[in-house]
Amino acid sequence: MESLRIFIHGLESNNQGTKAVYFRKNFPGMLTPNFPGSLDERMAKLHDLVAGERDLLMVGSSFGGLMASIFAMENEPRVRRLILLAPAINLMEFAPYRGRKILKPVHVYHGRQDDVIPIEETESVARQVFSNLTFHAVDDDHYLHKTFERIEWGPLLS
């Protein structure tokens, strides 16, 4: 059975953003849904989209990284790997999960010049909750303009 790949965009973005378009072009079959509304509404839609699926490869950008992290905390056996791009795991919505650990592989890419989500906060929380963490501090901004397409997506999404 092949893994289900899904990209979860950020709070101010949608599925027409640069990253979603990149994934549709380079990884046909990868889900790139639109997530409008509150966190609860977005999480309900995510649960509906992946209902019954296992072996999930989840890519979450910013607020989408928060969503992917919460989903993995609640459904770890169903997740194969998380790839988080400047994840908003520093927000209070993630606080209830900070006492727990995820054992699945987690790759975080975060720009040192991120002026939206401080890299120090992300790294601190990530090291606390992700036991199998690869943390990439990159010379980039919040949107990872310089880094995104240079990430080795093939191996990460296989």
C-alpha positions as CSV (number, residue, x, y, z in Angstrom):
1,M,0.0,0.0,0.0
2,E,1.4,3.4,-1.0
3,S,1.5,6.2,1.6
4,L,-1.0,9.0,1.4
5,R,0.8,12.4,1.0
6,I,-0.9,15.5,2.1
7,F,0.2,19.2,2.2
8,I,-1.4,21.5,4.8
9,H,-1.0,25.2,4.0
10,G,-0.6,28.0,6.5
11,L,-3.2,30.3,8.1
12,E,-3.1,33.1,5.5
13,S,-2.5,30.8,2.5
14,N,-4.6,28.4,0.5
15,N,-4.2,25.5,-1.9
16,Q,-3.3,27.9,-4.7
17,G,-0.1,29.0,-2.9
18,T,3.4,28.4,-4.2
19,K,4.0,25.3,-2.1
20,A,0.7,23.6,-3.0
21,V,1.2,24.3,-6.7
22,Y,4.8,22.9,-6.4
23,F,3.5,19.7,-4.8
24,R,0.7,19.2,-7.3
25,K,3.2,19.6,-10.2
26,N,6.0,17.4,-8.8
27,F,4.0,14.8,-6.7
28,P,0.8,13.9,-8.6
29,G,-1.7,12.4,-6.3
30,M,-0.5,14.4,-3.3
31,L,-3.5,16.0,-1.6
32,T,-3.4,19.8,-1.4
33,P,-6.7,20.7,0.0
34,N,-7.9,24.2,1.0
35,F,-8.4,24.7,4.8
36,P,-10.5,27.7,5.6
37,G,-12.0,28.6,9.0
38,S,-10.9,28.1,12.6
39,L,-8.5,25.6,13.8
40,D,-11.3,23.3,14.9
41,E,-12.9,23.6,11.4
42,R,-9.6,22.9,9.7
43,M,-8.9,19.9,11.9
44,A,-12.4,18.5,11.2
45,K,-11.7,18.8,7.5
46,L,-8.3,17.2,7.8
47,H,-9.8,14.2,9.8
48,D,-12.5,13.8,7.1
49,L,-10.0,13.9,4.3
50,V,-7.7,11.2,5.8
51,A,-10.5,9.1,7.4
52,G,-9.4,5.4,7.3
53,E,-6.0,6.2,5.8
54,R,-2.8,5.0,7.4
55,D,0.9,5.5,6.5
56,L,0.4,9.2,6.2
57,L,3.2,11.5,5.0
58,M,2.2,15.0,6.2
59,V,3.8,18.2,5.1
60,G,2.6,21.2,7.1
61,S,3.6,24.9,6.6
62,S,3.4,27.3,9.5
63,F,-0.2,27.0,10.8
64,G,-0.4,23.8,8.7
65,G,2.6,22.5,10.7
66,L,0.6,23.1,13.9
67,M,-2.3,21.1,12.4
68,A,0.0,18.3,11.2
69,S,1.6,18.1,14.7
70,I,-1.7,18.0,16.5
71,F,-3.0,15.4,14.1
72,A,0.1,13.3,14.7
73,M,-0.2,13.7,18.5
74,E,-3.7,12.3,18.3
75,N,-3.2,9.7,15.6
76,E,0.5,8.7,15.8
77,P,0.1,5.1,14.6
78,R,-1.4,6.4,11.3
79,V,1.4,8.8,10.6
80,R,4.7,7.7,8.9
81,R,6.5,11.0,8.8
82,L,6.0,14.7,9.4
83,I,7.8,17.4,7.4
84,L,7.2,20.7,9.0
85,L,8.0,24.1,7.4
86,A,8.3,26.9,10.1
87,P,5.6,25.1,12.1
88,A,3.5,27.3,14.4
89,I,4.0,24.8,17.3
90,N,4.8,27.8,19.6
91,L,1.2,28.8,19.7
92,M,-1.0,28.2,22.8
93,E,-3.1,25.8,20.7
94,F,-0.2,23.3,20.9
95,A,0.3,23.7,24.7
96,P,-1.8,20.7,25.7
97,Y,0.5,18.4,23.7
98,R,3.8,19.6,25.0
99,G,4.0,16.9,27.7
100,R,3.8,14.2,25.1
101,K,6.3,12.7,22.7
102,I,6.1,11.6,19.0
103,L,8.4,8.8,18.1
104,K,7.8,9.0,14.3
105,P,10.4,10.8,12.1
106,V,9.9,14.6,12.1
107,H,11.9,16.9,9.8
108,V,11.6,20.6,10.5
109,Y,12.9,23.3,8.2
110,H,12.9,26.8,9.8
111,G,14.5,30.0,8.6
112,R,16.9,31.9,10.8
113,Q,15.4,35.2,9.5
114,D,11.8,34.1,10.3
115,D,10.1,37.2,11.6
116,V,6.7,35.5,12.0
117,I,7.5,32.5,14.1
118,P,10.8,32.7,16.2
119,I,13.1,29.8,15.3
120,E,14.2,29.5,18.9
121,E,10.6,28.9,20.1
122,T,10.0,26.3,17.3
123,E,13.3,24.5,18.1
124,S,12.7,24.4,21.8
125,V,9.2,22.9,21.4
126,A,10.3,20.5,18.6
127,R,13.1,19.1,20.7
128,Q,10.7,18.7,23.6
129,V,8.0,16.7,21.7
130,F,9.6,15.0,18.7
131,S,11.9,12.1,19.8
132,N,13.1,11.4,16.2
133,L,13.8,15.0,15.1
134,T,15.9,16.3,12.3
135,F,16.0,20.1,12.7
136,H,17.2,22.2,9.7
137,A,18.0,25.8,10.6
138,V,18.3,27.5,7.2
139,D,19.4,30.9,6.0
140,D,15.9,32.0,5.0
141,D,12.7,33.7,6.0
142,H,9.3,32.4,7.2
143,Y,8.2,31.4,3.7
144,L,11.4,29.5,3.0
145,H,11.6,31.3,-0.4
146,K,15.3,30.3,-1.0
147,T,15.1,26.8,0.6
148,F,11.7,25.3,-0.3
149,E,12.5,23.9,-3.8
150,R,16.0,22.8,-2.7
151,I,14.6,20.5,-0.1
152,E,15.1,16.9,-1.1
153,W,11.4,16.2,-1.4
154,G,11.8,12.8,-3.2
155,P,13.3,10.9,-0.3
156,L,11.2,12.7,2.3
157,L,7.9,11.9,0.5
158,S,8.8,8.3,-0.4
